[in-house]
């Protein structure tokens, strides 16, 4: 029977992967079945952000899959050189898309009020996901974790960042 840590890692592993797939299906399904939304959903300003969000979520799923194997084998997480190389490569691609999305937003100015809202939501979500995975942990789900944050007044490095740094 899986323990609490195994359940949490399983949820993160499958949750991130399913979120990436679900996000893409919902986004492109809406664009396909509602032609009036295509102008908004498939514009470069939002399209790049959505692709990047999915890539970040898939990167997270990949990381939690590695963590899952380590937890299942009751071993401390130690990324291999190849895994570190893959994460650095993925991070480079993600940063490139971040820059491209920013350029696309600026190049397609001006935007309608509805378009601004969609761009802002996807763009901010993209940046939050990037920061959450590659820099600072932004999700403090349990009351104990939140109390620690308030007491220490110090943000915690993300799990991926710590794993990359420990090599």
C-alpha positions in Angstrom: 0.0 0.0 0.0 1.5 3.4 -1.0 2.4 5.8 1.8 1.5 9.5 1.9 4.6 10.6 0.0 4.1 8.0 -2.8 0.5 9.1 -3.2 1.5 12.8 -3.4 4.2 12.1 -5.9 1.8 9.9 -8.0 -0.8 12.7 -8.0 1.8 15.3 -9.1 3.2 13.0 -11.8 -0.1 12.1 -13.3 -1.8 15.5 -12.5 0.9 17.5 -14.4 0.8 15.2 -17.4 -3.0 15.1 -17.6 -3.2 18.9 -17.0 -0.9 19.5 -20.0 -2.9 17.2 -22.2 -6.3 18.6 -20.9 -5.1 22.2 -21.3 -4.2 21.6 -25.0 -7.4 19.6 -25.7 -9.6 22.3 -24.2 -7.7 25.1 -25.9 -7.6 23.6 -29.4 -11.0 21.9 -29.0 -12.6 25.3 -28.3 -10.8 26.8 -31.3 -12.0 24.0 -33.5 -15.6 23.8 -32.4 -16.1 27.5 -31.8 -14.8 29.3 -34.9 -15.5 32.7 -33.4 -12.8 32.0 -30.8 -10.0 31.2 -33.3 -8.9 34.8 -33.7 -8.2 34.9 -30.0 -7.0 31.4 -29.2 -4.7 30.9 -32.2 -3.1 34.3 -32.3 0.7 34.2 -31.8 0.3 36.2 -28.6 -1.7 33.6 -26.9 -0.7 30.5 -28.8 2.9 30.6 -27.7 1.9 31.1 -24.1 -0.4 28.1 -24.2 2.2 25.9 -25.9 4.8 26.9 -23.3 2.4 26.3 -20.4 1.9 22.7 -21.7 5.6 22.2 -22.2 6.3 23.4 -18.6 3.6 21.1 -17.3 5.1 18.2 -19.2 8.5 19.0 -17.9 7.0 18.9 -14.4 5.4 15.6 -15.1 8.8 14.3 -16.3 10.4 15.5 -13.1 7.7 14.0 -10.9 8.1 10.7 -12.8 11.8 10.6 -11.9 10.9 11.5 -8.4 8.2 8.8 -8.3 10.8 6.1 -9.3 13.1 7.3 -6.5 10.3 7.4 -3.9 9.1 3.9 -5.0 12.6 2.5 -4.6 13.0 4.4 -1.3 16.1 6.2 -2.6 17.1 9.9 -2.3 16.6 11.9 -5.5 19.8 12.2 -7.5 19.4 13.3 -11.1 21.8 11.7 -13.6 24.0 13.9 -15.8 21.7 13.0 -18.8 18.6 14.0 -16.9 20.2 17.3 -15.8 21.2 17.9 -19.4 17.6 17.3 -20.5 16.2 19.7 -17.9 18.7 22.4 -18.9 17.7 21.9 -22.6 14.0 22.0 -21.8 14.6 25.2 -19.7 16.4 26.8 -22.7 13.4 26.0 -25.0 11.0 27.3 -22.4 12.9 30.6 -22.0 13.1 30.9 -25.8 9.3 30.5 -26.0 8.9 33.0 -23.1 10.8 35.6 -25.1 9.0 34.7 -28.3 5.6 35.1 -26.6 6.6 38.5 -25.3 7.8 39.6 -28.7 4.5 38.3 -30.3 2.4 40.3 -27.8 4.3 43.5 -28.5 4.4 42.9 -32.3 0.6 42.4 -32.5 -0.3 45.5 -30.6 -3.0 47.0 -30.2 -5.3 44.3 -28.8 -9.0 44.4 -28.1 -10.1 44.5 -24.5 -11.2 40.8 -24.7 -7.8 39.9 -26.2 -5.9 41.7 -23.5 -7.6 39.7 -20.8 -6.9 36.4 -22.6 -3.3 37.4 -23.3 -2.8 38.6 -19.7 -4.2 35.4 -18.2 -2.1 33.0 -20.4 1.0 35.1 -20.2 0.9 35.5 -16.4 0.1 31.8 -15.9 3.0 30.9 -18.2 5.4 33.0 -16.1 4.0 31.6 -12.8 4.4 28.0 -14.0 8.0 28.7 -15.1 8.9 30.4 -11.8 7.2 27.6 -9.9 9.2 24.8 -11.6 12.6 26.3 -12.2 13.0 28.9 -9.4 10.8 29.4 -6.4 8.1 27.1 -5.1 4.9 29.1 -5.4 2.4 26.5 -4.1 2.1 26.0 -0.4 -0.8 23.7 -0.1 -0.8 22.4 3.5 -1.4 24.6 6.5 2.0 23.5 7.9 3.8 24.6 4.7 2.0 27.9 4.8 2.8 28.5 8.5 6.5 27.8 7.7 6.4 30.4 4.9 4.8 33.0 7.2 7.1 32.2 10.1 10.4 32.1 8.2 9.4 34.8 5.7 11.5 32.9 3.2 10.4 31.4 -0.1 11.5 27.8 -0.8 13.4 26.8 -3.9 11.4 24.6 -6.2 12.0 20.8 -6.1 13.4 20.8 -9.6 15.8 23.7 -8.8 17.0 21.9 -5.7 17.5 18.7 -7.6 19.5 20.5 -10.3 21.6 22.3 -7.8 22.5 19.2 -5.8 24.3 17.6 -8.6 
